[in-house]
Amino acid sequence: MPPDDAHADAGTGPASRAGTGVEDTLDLKLSDEFLALFGEDTPATTPATPPATAPSGTSDLLDNPAEWRPVTTAAGVFQLVPVRLDRDLSVISRWMNDPAVAAFWELAGAEAVTATHLRPQLDGDGRSVPCLGVLSGIPMSYWEIYRADLDPLARHYPVRPHDTGIHLLIGGVNNRGRGVGTTLLRAVSDLVLDNRPLCARVVAEPDLRNTPSVSAFLSAGFRFSAEVELPDKRAALMVRDRAHRAQL
């Protein structure tokens, strides 16, 4: 990550924002035959038909991020703490109004704008969990851990069951441009893989124009998989594979 570029850590916004009407959430379960037919990075020629409801028997679709333990990183002790609207709205809204963040998240404005983005996740079925990133006891970043296979993103790449996606922004300018984003990207993707045994891949879709952000993902052990045309951006599909995590 270039040390003088704040945009590398400013944030990678979601492809389809809850509550905006860009795309609805997706209920998708792929068969073993589908997975055998289409390789890891081979586009599907026929879109899967999602069932009418979310998979049954999954009371916690993300294996309860609230219980994921803190981890020690080169930047300090880091923990994901699920968002509480009454406690966290003002700080998240302030971050969203930072021009470097707003350029990619497009959620600048009054606190109500951020609240409208958060509420569908907080009131939903748990397929997306918004979290504060707390570093050495200080909230300094915002994360969304989401089921990519149950998200509209799944319409745009050859998804696999339990693919888990991440969105992030680094809130304070003092934590940007110093490699903190790369450190935390690796830490959070490790948390996903450690706590979600059925998840074989962590994915992300930063804006393709945000070269420093793509570089940060690469430095954190992700690989560039494909360019993906999403409703609101052309994205770089970044993938971190469980099978290769120790090699990168």
Residue pairs with C-beta under 8 A, 6 or more apart in sequence:
1 8
1 9
1 177
1 179
1 181
1 182
1 212
1 215
1 216
1 219
2 8
2 177
2 212
2 215
3 177
3 178
3 179
4 177
5 177
5 212
6 100
6 173
6 176
6 177
7 100
7 103
7 210
7 212
7 213
8 176
8 177
8 181
8 182
8 210
8 212
8 213
8 215
8 216
9 170
9 175
9 176
9 177
9 180
9 181
9 213
9 216
10 98
10 100
10 101
10 103
10 104
10 169
10 170
10 176
10 213
11 100
11 101
11 104
11 105
11 142
11 167
11 168
11 169
11 170
11 213
12 104
12 167
12 168
12 169
12 204
12 205
12 206
12 207
12 210
12 213
13 104
13 105
13 106
13 107
13 167
13 169
13 207
14 105
14 144
14 146
14 167
15 151
15 152
15 153
15 156
15 205
15 230
15 231
15 232
15 233
15 235
16 22
16 23
16 151
16 152
16 153
16 230
16 231
16 232
17 106
17 107
17 117
18 25
18 117
18 120
18 121
18 124
18 128
19 116
19 117
19 119
19 120
20 117
22 152
22 231
22 232
23 152
23 155
23 231
24 152
25 124
25 127
25 150
25 151
25 152
26 50
26 150
26 151
26 152
26 154
26 155
27 50
27 51
27 52
27 53
27 54
27 55
27 150
28 48
28 50
28 51
28 149
28 150
28 154
28 159
29 50
29 51
29 55
29 149
29 161
30 48
30 149
30 159
30 160
30 161
34 44
34 48
35 160
35 161
38 44
38 158
39 158
40 158
40 160
41 158
41 225
41 226
42 158
43 157
43 158
44 158
47 155
54 61
54 125
54 127
54 150
59 126
60 126
61 125
61 126
61 127
61 147
61 150
62 126
62 127
62 129
62 145
62 146
62 147
62 164
62 196
63 195
63 196
65 80
65 82
65 129
65 131
65 145
65 191
65 195
66 81
66 82
68 79
68 80
68 191
68 195
69 79
70 77
70 78
70 79
71 77
71 78
71 79
71 187
71 190
71 191
72 78
73 183
73 184
73 186
73 187
74 183
75 135
75 136
75 180
75 183
75 184
76 135
76 136
77 135
77 136
77 137
78 133
78 134
78 135
78 184
78 187
79 133
79 134
80 131
80 132
80 133
80 134
80 143
80 145
80 188
80 191
81 131
81 132
81 133
81 134
81 139
82 129
82 130
82 131
82 132
83 92
83 118
83 122
83 130
83 131
83 132
83 142
85 115
85 118
85 119
85 122
88 132
88 139
89 111
89 114
89 115
89 118
90 111
91 132
91 139
91 171
92 114
92 118
92 132
92 142
92 171
93 110
93 111
93 113
93 114
93 115
94 171
95 101
95 142
95 169
95 171
96 102
96 105
96 107
96 108
96 109
96 113
96 114
96 169
97 108
97 109
98 171
98 173
99 108
100 173
100 176
101 169
101 171
102 108
104 169
104 206
104 207
104 210
104 213
105 169
106 232
107 113
107 114
107 117
118 130
121 128
121 129
121 130
121 144
122 130
127 146
127 147
127 150
127 151
128 144
128 145
128 146
128 147
128 151
129 144
129 145
129 146
130 142
130 143
130 144
131 142
131 143
131 144
131 145
132 139
132 141
132 142
132 143
133 139
133 140
133 141
133 142
133 143
133 168
133 184
133 188
134 140
135 141
135 175
135 180
135 184
139 171
140 170
140 171
140 172
140 175
141 168
141 169
141 170
141 171
141 175
141 184
142 168
142 169
142 171
143 166
143 167
143 168
143 188
144 165
144 166
144 167
144 168
145 164
145 165
145 166
145 188
145 192
146 164
146 165
146 166
146 167
147 162
147 163
147 164
147 165
148 154
148 159
148 163
148 164
148 165
148 203
149 159
149 160
149 161
149 162
149 163
151 165
152 231
153 159
153 165
153 203
153 205
153 230
154 163
156 228
156 229
156 230
157 203
157 225
157 226
157 228
157 237
160 200
160 201
161 198
162 196
162 198
162 199
162 200
163 199
163 200
163 201
163 202
163 203
164 192
164 196
164 199
164 201
164 202
164 203
165 202
165 203
165 204
165 205
166 185
166 188
166 189
166 192
166 202
166 203
166 204
167 204
168 181
168 184
168 185
168 188
170 176
170 180
170 181
170 184
175 181
179 219
181 213
181 216
182 216
182 219
182 220
183 220
185 216
185 217
185 220
185 222
186 220
186 221
189 202
189 220
189 221
189 222
189 240
189 245
190 245
192 199
192 202
193 199
193 202
193 240
193 242
193 245
199 242
200 241
200 242
200 243
201 239
201 240
201 241
201 242
202 222
202 239
202 240
203 225
203 237
203 238
203 239
203 240
204 217
204 222
204 237
204 238
205 228
205 230
205 235
205 236
205 237
205 238
206 213
206 214
206 217
206 235
206 236
206 238
207 213
207 233
207 234
207 235
207 236
208 214
208 227
208 233
208 234
208 235
208 236
209 234
214 224
214 236
214 238
217 236
217 238
218 224
218 238
220 240
221 240
221 244
221 245
221 248
222 238
222 239
222 240
222 248
223 238
223 239
223 240
223 241
223 244
223 248
224 236
224 237
224 238
225 237
225 238
225 239
226 237
227 234
227 235
227 236
227 237
228 234
228 235
228 236
228 237
229 235
240 248
